């Protein structure tokens, strides 16, 4: 598109802290495209204050209405998204069919997230819309399959990074000597996180989903899918 319209594209790195606003103010761009994010915070505030046009990919369509400057924002901030909840439910339904112990690997739920494993997290207060809607879809699939969401282990990562995710995924899968309580189907929220699951399975000499290694197949996740 940039070539067709003879425009340049600049990637502005952001870290999720107050310095992001400085990067926006210093940018020479005349419009911005944001990937998901939240409806408040210094980054979006700086973009709105710049007076330049912005599109947000992956935000919830109604998420900006609660802003005190909603009327000002409405004309310049455009949301482009899909139905993340339904898409996540479809993937999880296929993954969890026939599974006895479904599990999830999720993006961060809050700012400054520490990697952890929780069971059936509450979803209304999840900070990030992409994670919130996908988890709602997973919950829909879990409950439709006859499981209790409160019983489902969710490995929450600090950031969407293959290497960084491995310790909490090892905790989720129970280590090399996982017993029969280990998950037998896993949905990961991105390809990076799905690859981290495969790394842990491979390095602990366990089966990768769809393959066989040794005699431990019955203890392993039989299915692994990514919604990213």
NUTOR-876168 format. One record per atom (N, C-alpha, C): residue in three letters; z, y, x. Coordinates in steps of 0.05 Angstrom, whole numbers, plus 5000, padded with zeros to 4 digits. Atoms other than C-alpha are relative to their C-alpha. Example, Ala and Ser with C-alpha at 12.3 -4.5 7.8 and 13.67 -1.06 7.14 Angstrom:
ALA500049765018ALA515649105246ALA500050245018SER499949764984SER514349795273SER501450224985
END
This chain:
UNK500049765016UNK500050005000UNK500050255017UNK499949764983UNK501750495056UNK497350055013UNK502649974988UNK495050355089UNK498050114979UNK501849925021UNK491350435023UNK500250304994UNK499549725007UNK494551115009UNK500450185024UNK499849854975UNK494751325082UNK502750145003UNK497349914998UNK502251395083UNK501549855022UNK498450144980UNK507451215135UNK502549904987UNK497650125011UNK513550785123UNK502149995023UNK497850004980UNK520150885160UNK502349844989UNK497750165008UNK525850385158UNK502550155010UNK497549864993UNK532550755157UNK502349805000UNK497950204999UNK538150295181UNK502650114988UNK497549925012UNK544550325141UNK502149785004UNK497850194994UNK551350005153UNK502049984977UNK498150005022UNK554950135087UNK502450175005UNK497849824995UNK559450675116UNK499250294995UNK500649715006UNK559851435110UNK497850115017UNK502149904983UNK554951525167UNK497249964988UNK502650045013UNK549351275121UNK499050264988UNK500849755012UNK549451945086UNK498750195020UNK501149844979UNK548052295152UNK497149915006UNK502750104994UNK542051845164UNK498050094978UNK501749915022UNK539252025096UNK499450295002UNK500449714998UNK540252765105UNK498150075024UNK501649944976UNK536852735174UNK497249894998UNK502650135003UNK530952325150UNK497950204991UNK502349835009UNK524152655143UNK498549894977UNK501450135022UNK522152195087UNK500050184975UNK500149845025UNK519952505021UNK500649824976UNK499250195021UNK521951884980UNK501449765013UNK498550234989UNK526551284988UNK499749764982UNK499750265015UNK526550554967UNK502549875010UNK497450134993UNK533450234966UNK499949714990UNK499850285009UNK534649484963UNK502849964988UNK497650055016UNK539849334909UNK502150225006UNK498049804996UNK546449684927UNK501750044975UNK498149955022UNK551549984880UNK499350274987UNK500649765015UNK551650554830UNK501550255010UNK498649784989UNK556150994872UNK500249975030UNK499750024971UNK558051114945UNK498450215015UNK501349784985UNK555751585000UNK497049975004UNK502950034996UNK548851285010UNK498550104976UNK501549925024UNK546451364938UNK500650304994UNK499349725005UNK550152034931UNK498250185018UNK501649844982UNK546352294992UNK497150004992UNK502850025009UNK539652044966UNK499650184975UNK500349845024UNK540852374898UNK500250305007UNK499649724992UNK543253024931UNK497650115015UNK502349914984UNK536953044974UNK497850124982UNK502149905018UNK532753194912UNK497449845002UNK502450164997UNK527652674934UNK500049764981UNK500350235018UNK524952104892UNK501149755012UNK498950254990UNK528151414898UNK499549784980UNK500250255016UNK526850714872UNK502049805011UNK498050204992UNK532250184873UNK499049734991UNK500950275006UNK529949464877UNK502449824997UNK497950205004UNK534748964847UNK502550104987UNK497749895013UNK539749434814UNK500049924970UNK499950055028UNK542149314743UNK498850244985UNK501449785013UNK537849734695UNK501850224990UNK498249805012UNK543850084662UNK502250095019UNK497749964981UNK548150134725UNK500450305006UNK499749724992UNK546850884736UNK501050174977UNK499249835023UNK548851114666UNK502950095002UNK497149924998UNK556251144685UNK500450225020UNK499749794980UNK554951654740UNK500350274986UNK499749745013UNK557352364723UNK497550175001UNK502649854998UNK550452624744UNK497749834989UNK502050185011UNK546752104702UNK497550144991UNK502349865010UNK542252614670UNK498250105022UNK501549914977UNK540152894737UNK498649765014UNK501150244987UNK539052194765UNK497749884985UNK501950155016UNK535051934707UNK497150075006UNK502849934996UNK528752324723UNK498949935027UNK500950044973UNK528452154797UNK500649725011UNK499250264990UNK531751474806UNK498949794982UNK501350205016UNK527650884782UNK501049725010UNK499050274994UNK530250164779UNK497849804994UNK501950225002UNK525649574791UNK501549745005UNK498350234996UNK528848904780UNK498849764983UNK500650235016UNK528248204751UNK502649914986UNK497650115013UNK533047804707UNK501349815019UNK498750174980UNK537347554764UNK501749784988UNK498250195012UNK542147204718UNK498449754990UNK501650225011UNK536746784683UNK498849845023UNK501250144977UNK533346624749UNK502049825014UNK497950154987UNK539846404781UNK500849764983UNK499350225018UNK541545974720UNK498049785001UNK502150214999UNK534845624723UNK500249845026UNK499850144975UNK535645454797UNK502549825000UNK497550165000UNK542845224788UNK499949774981UNK500350215019UNK541144814727UNK498549765012UNK501550214986UNK535944424767UNK501649875022UNK498550104978UNK540644354826UNK502449834992UNK497550135008UNK546844144789UNK499749774980UNK500550225019UNK543543644742UNK501149745012UNK498950254991UNK547543004749UNK502150025022UNK498149974978UNK552143294802UNK502949984989UNK497150025008UNK559643144799UNK501650235011UNK498449804986UNK561943684847UNK498350235010UNK501749784992UNK557544304847UNK501550215016UNK498849794983UNK558844864897UNK497950225004UNK501749774997UNK556045554912UNK500650145027UNK499749824977UNK554945984975UNK499050274992UNK500649745012UNK555146714956UNK500050235020UNK499749754986UNK553947404983UNK502850114997UNK497449865003UNK559947864992UNK500450104972UNK499349915027UNK563648054929UNK501250295000UNK498849744998UNK566748704955UNK499550125027UNK500249874974UNK566549215010UNK501949875020UNK498350114978UNK569348965077UNK500949724993UNK499450285009UNK568948245051UNK500849835024UNK499350214981UNK572647715091UNK498949744990UNK501050265008UNK569347035090UNK502249834990UNK497950165012UNK573246575045UNK498849804980UNK500850185022UNK572745994996UNK501950044977UNK498449965024UNK575046134926UNK498949824978UNK500850175022UNK574745734862UNK499550184975UNK500649865025UNK571246034801UNK500850305000UNK499149724999UNK571946774820UNK499350154975UNK500649815022UNK572447304766UNK497650175008UNK502549884994UNK565747644761UNK499750294992UNK500449735011UNK566648304723UNK500450215022UNK499349804980UNK569448654784UNK498549965027UNK501650034976UNK564348404835UNK498550265006UNK500949734993UNK562149024872UNK496950024999UNK502949984995UNK554748854884UNK498549874977UNK501350105025UNK550048764824UNK498449755005UNK501550244995UNK545548244857UNK501849755000UNK498150234999UNK551447784873UNK501249954972UNK498750035026UNK554647924805UNK498249854980UNK501850125020UNK548547734764UNK499349715008UNK500650284992UNK546947114805UNK502349824995UNK497650175005UNK554046864801UNK500349954970UNK500050055029UNK553746964725UNK498149784992UNK501950215006UNK547546534724UNK501049735009UNK498950264991UNK550845994766UNK502249914981UNK497950075018UNK556846014720UNK498849894974UNK501350105025UNK552345924659UNK499149715004UNK501050274995UNK549145304691UNK502349805003UNK497750184996UNK555845014712UNK501249934973UNK498750065026UNK558745074642UNK498249844982UNK501950165016UNK552444814609UNK499949715009UNK500050284989UNK552944194654UNK502749864994UNK497550135007UNK560044074628UNK502250035020UNK498049954981UNK563944324687UNK501550264993UNK498449755003UNK569444864689UNK499450185024UNK500549814978UNK567545484729UNK502450025019UNK497649974984UNK574745524752UNK500449785021UNK499850234982UNK573844854788UNK497950015022UNK502249994981UNK567645054827UNK500750165025UNK499549854976UNK568645234900UNK497650185007UNK502049804992UNK564845864922UNK500750105028UNK499749904972UNK564046014996UNK498950285000UNK500849724999UNK563746775001UNK499750095029UNK500549924972UNK560647045065UNK500550295004UNK499649724994UNK562147695100UNK497450155000UNK502649895000UNK554747825109UNK497949784999UNK502150195005UNK548147485095UNK498749945027UNK500950064973UNK547247185165UNK500549715005UNK499950294996UNK545746465183UNK502349915018UNK497950094981UNK550446415243UNK502850084990UNK497449915009UNK556146825214UNK501149844977UNK499250155024UNK556246405150UNK501149725006UNK499450284995UNK557345745185UNK503049934998UNK497250095002UNK565045745191UNK500949964971UNK499150035027UNK566145865117UNK498549774985UNK501550235012UNK560745355099UNK501349735010UNK498650244990UNK564244845144UNK502549954983UNK497750035017UNK570544985103UNK499349894973UNK500950095027UNK566744895038UNK499349705000UNK501050275000UNK563644235059UNK502149805010UNK497850174993UNK570143965087UNK500049885027UNK500050104972UNK568343835160UNK498549745002UNK501550244994UNK565343225192UNK501149764985UNK498850235013UNK570142745157UNK500550064971UNK499749935028UNK569043015087UNK500549754983UNK499450225017UNK571942565034UNK498450024974UNK501650015025UNK569342404964UNK500350264984UNK499749755014UNK571743084940UNK498150225009UNK501849804989UNK566443444981UNK497750064979UNK502249935018UNK560843804942UNK497749805002UNK502450175000UNK554843374922UNK497550154992UNK502349835005UNK550343954903UNK500850295006UNK499449734991UNK550044664932UNK497850194993UNK501949785003UNK546645294910UNK500850235019UNK499549784981UNK546045834964UNK498550254990UNK501049755011UNK544646564947UNK497650115016UNK502349914984UNK539346655002UNK499149785018UNK501150204981UNK534946265050UNK501849995025UNK498350004976UNK539446485108UNK502449834995UNK497650155006UNK545446175074UNK499349704996UNK500850285003UNK541645545055UNK499549875027UNK500450114972UNK539545455128UNK502649955014UNK497450044988UNK546745535149UNK501349744990UNK499050255011UNK548644965102UNK498649765014UNK501550214987UNK543144535133UNK501049975029UNK499050014972UNK545644715203UNK502649845001UNK497450135000UNK552744485186UNK499649704995UNK500550285006UNK550243835155UNK498849855023UNK501350134978UNK545843675214UNK501949975024UNK498350014976UNK550943835268UNK502549834996UNK497750195005UNK556343415234UNK499049724994UNK501250265003UNK551442825231UNK500249904971UNK500250075028UNK550942845156UNK497250044990UNK502749995011UNK544842785112UNK499350294992UNK501149775013UNK540543375095UNK499049934973UNK500950075027UNK538843415021UNK497149905000UNK502650125001UNK532842965008UNK499549825024UNK500450174977UNK533842595074UNK502449815002UNK497850194996UNK538342045101UNK500849995030UNK499050044973UNK542741995162UNK502549824998UNK497750184998UNK547341405175UNK501049904973UNK498850125024UNK552141145122UNK501550204983UNK498349805014UNK555041805098UNK498650134977UNK501649865020UNK549741965047UNK501550054974UNK498549975025UNK554441854988UNK502050235000UNK498049794998UNK559142395014UNK498750285002UNK501449754993UNK553842935022UNK498850144976UNK501549865021UNK550643474979UNK497349874996UNK502550135005UNK544843114946UNK497850214995UNK502049805005UNK541443764929UNK500950265012UNK499549744989UNK540944444962UNK497750184992UNK502149815007UNK537145044934UNK501050285006UNK499549714996UNK536745784949UNK498850164978UNK501249815019UNK535746344899UNK498950245014UNK501049784985UNK533646814955UNK497249955010
END
